[in-house]
């Protein structure tokens, strides 16, 4: 679904290729017609019509909308993109910085492509060279063998310890039951979390029909949840390890499912891990 411009309130609603959606309301800090023209250009840059395909990039473009609109308000300029002059736009870009200049250039070019709104001299300026140069960054240096080995060792330790806690927590749910019926204890709490999924005090309190403070006073929900469901740190270790073993870059791993994996040749033999589970030998 292409991006949409609700109109009232002024803003943009986007749907991305990974299923995520975002909706942004823009409180115009300057000329409303210009803001609407810039949003028209932004809509043409968002998936599926353009390359913008993550919510964070839309947020960066909207920062450019607000910055240019605020600049024009301070100079009492009114009207839409068609009222922009070459001198005024050049003045803005000379002080805006690379990020805002790049964003507003692209939106104005996209709006002009859709509606032909710009004056010829402004169109030529938009298509010309940037005033601000893109920041130059030094490339990241590759890890040394010693650094890779240390990272691998730490990730292996984090993953093994987390999986050990998970196995123990799952074993503790074997004799558990619904705490609404049999009372509050660690086994029953973990039994509940395997049904609710990752949850906090509020969700557990809602299930029990009690207030949140009652659950918080007894404690244990967060620690039990972290035993059953990986934290961000544990998830990072789980994702780094397949990359180390396979050479697949992080972006590839992000979209990888079990059905995407095939053994090349004979399956590897298995050996016992420190937590009792099998793993492919390295």
N, C-alpha and C positions, 0 to 999 in steps of 0.2 A: 504494500500500500504506500503510495507516495506521501510526502509530508503535506500537512494541511495547515492552513492559516485560519483559525477560528474567527478572528475579526473582533469579537467582543467577549472577553477582553482580548487585547492585542497580544498575539503570541504565535507559537508554532507547535504542532503536534507531529511527532515522527515515529515511524516503525522501522526497525533495523532488520538486517538479514538473519540475525541470530534469534529473532523473536522478541527482543527487548523493545520497549516503547518508552518514549519520554514526552512530556508536555511542559512547555515553558511559557509563562506569562511575562510579557515585557512591559514594564511601566515606562512609557516614553520619557526620557530625560530631555527631549528636544523635539524638533518638528515631527509630528505624527505622520505626515505623508512620506517623509524620508524613511522613517522606521518601517513603514509598510513596504516601501520599495526594497529596502535591504532584506526584509524577511521574505519577499517574493524571490529575490536572488538566492537566499539561503535554501528555500524550499527546492530550488532547482539543483542545488548541490548535494542534497541528501539522497541516500539510497531510496528507490532504485534508479533515480535519474543521474546521480552524481557519486563522487567517491566518499562522501561523509557517511560513515556507517557505525559510529559509536556515539553514545550520549555526550561523552566528555568533549568531543570535537565540536558538537553543536553549542555547548556551553562556551567554548573559546570564541566561536563566531559571534555569539550574542554579546560577549564582552566588547567586541569590536563595534557592534551596533550601538551600544550604549555610549561608547567612547566618542564616536563620530557625532552622534546626536547631541551629546553634551557639549562638544566643541562648538557646534553650530548654534546651539542655544546661547552660549556665552557671547557669540558675535551677532546675535539677534537675526540670524538667517532663518528664513521660513521656506516652506515648500518642500517638494519631494526631490528625488534624484535629478529630475529634469531641470530643477532650478539651480543645481550646483554649477559653480563657475570653475574654470581651470585654476585661477589664482587661489580661490578659497580652498579647493581640494589639495592643491600643492602645499599650501600653508599647513594644512592639517597633517599631511603625510610627512612633512619635514620634521615634525615634532612627535609623531605618534609612536614611533618605535616599530620594529620589524613585524611583530606579531599582529598588532592592530592594522598596520598598513596592508599586510598580506590578506587578512580576513576581509577587510572592507573592499579592497581591490576585487577580490574574487566575487563577492556578493554583488557589487555594482556591475561587473562584467556579466554575471549570470542574469541579473535583472534586465540589463540592456539587451541581452540575447533573446530574452522572452518577450520584451515589450518595446524595444527600441527607444527607451526613455531618455537616454543621455544626449546632451549636445555633442556635435561632432568633435569639438576641441577637447571636451571632457572625455569622450570615448577614446581619443588618441592618447590622452594622458593615462587613462586606466590601462591601456594596452602597452604602455611604455615601461621604461626601467624603474625599478624600485628606488626610492630615496634612501631607505635604510637597508643596510646589508644584512643578510642572514647571519646570525651568530655562528662563529666557527668554534667547533668543539673538537677536542682531541679524541681520537678513537680509543676505545677501552683496550687495555692491554690484556692478552690472554693469560689465563692462570698458568702458573708453573706446575710441573708434575707434583711437587710437594703440596702445593695448595689444592690441587685436584684430589689428591689422596686424603688430605685432611678433611675436605668437604665431603668426600664419599664416606669417610669413617663416621663423621658427625651425623650425616643423613641416615646412614645404616643404623646407628645407635638410636636416633630419634624414632625411626620407623619401627624398629624391633621393640623398643620399650612401649610405644603407643599401642602396637598390636598385642603385646602381652597384657596391657591394662584392659584392652577391649575384650580379649578372651576371658579374663577373670570376671569382668563385669557381666558378660553374657552368661557365664556359668552361674553367677549370682542371681540371675533372673529365673533359673530353672524352678526354684521353689517359690517364686514370687506370684503375686496375684494383685488384683485391682485394689489399691489402697483405700478406695471408698468403702470397700466391703470388709477388708481384713486389717486395716490400720496402716500407719506410717512407719516404715523402716527402710533400710537401704535396698534390700532385695525388691521390695514392692515399688520403690521409687524407680529403680532401674527397669523393672517390668513395665511400668507406665511409660517411661521414656522410649522404650522400644516400640510402643504403639503411637506415641505423640510425635516422635521425631525430635530433632534438636529443639529444645524448649527452655524457657526461663521461668522464673517464679510466677509470673502472671498467668502463663498458659497452664501451669500445673495447678495453680489456685482455681482457675476457671473449671478445670476438670473435676477437682475435688468439691467444688461448690463452697469454697472458703475465700476469705479475703487474702490479698497478697502478703500482708504483714504476718499472717499465721504461718505461711510457707517459709517466708524469709527468716523468721525466728528459729525455725527448725533447721534450716540450712541444708546444704548437700546437693542442691539441684544442679548448680553449675559444675561442680567437680564430677558428679555422676554423668552429666551430659558430655563432658570432655573425655571421659573414659569410653563412652559409646560412639561418639562422633568426633572426627579429627578436627583439631583447631587449625588456624591458618598456618602456624609454624609446622605442624605435622603434615598438613597438606602440601606445603612447599617441599618437604623432604620426600614425600611420596612421589611428587611430580619430577623432582630432580633426578631421582634414582633411575627411572626408566630412560631418561635422556642420557645419563652416563653409560648405561649398559647398551643402548641401541644407537646412540648418535642422533636421535630425532630431536630437532630444535623445539623449544618450549611452545611456539605457536602450533607446531604439528601435534604435540602431545595434548594440547587443549581440546582439539577436536577428535581425539583418538578414542575409539570404543573397542570393546573386546572383539566384536565382529570384524574389526579391521586388521587383526593380528593373525598371521599364519606362520607356522614353523618353517624355516628354510633348512630342509634336511631332517635328520633324526632329532626328535625331542631330546633336550638335555636331561641328564640324570638328576635326581633330586637328593638332597642331603638335609638332615635335620638342622633347624635353626635353634638359636638360644631360647626361643619361646615355644619350641615344641612343634612348630608347623613346618611343612616342606617348602623349599624354594629351589628354583633352578640353580645348579652349581655354576660358578663363574670360572 
